[in-house]
Amino acid sequence: MKRKYKKVRSKRKSTFKNEWRYLVIITFICLILAFGLAFITGNVPYFLDRTIQKQADRITGENMKDIESEIMEKAKKENMEDIVKKYKDKAKGLR
């Protein structure tokens, strides 16, 4: 025997999805309020200043390492050239 009517199940949205959406919205609102409050109290500019200073120090350190290596290479070449000139001059003087 066939049923005349099909059972209609209501498709409920998962409560987790609804709660997740509200959680994300509340989190964004809290973050915006926290940044606003931190900016008003002056903590964000200090944080930004500290972050920028760290990056500047890192970049300067990397550049200094490159410059030091270039200076060392030039010094080695100059020293080698000076040494070669000395020995050439001595060799000419001995002849």
Beta strands, then each sheet from edge to edge (+ up, - down):
end
